[in-house]
Amino acid sequence: MKYKYTCKEAAEVIVASQDRPLRWTERLLLRLHLMVCDACPRLVAQMAFLRRAMRQFRL
């Protein structure tokens, strides 16, 4: 088991979290990564923005 995500791995998990519930290990490693990374929290915010925008766009 890996104990640390790279930004690429974190981004894959962030995107996957939009489609499925994350395993507890994924959630833990992602939270740890988000605490030390400057860029990945921005990706989380961007994904949340897109999700809200798509909800408003529904017909």
Buried (B, 14 or more C-beta within 10 A) or exposed (E): EEEEBEEEBBBEBBEEBEEEEBEEEBEEBBEBBBEEBEEBBEBBEEBEEEEEEEEEEEE
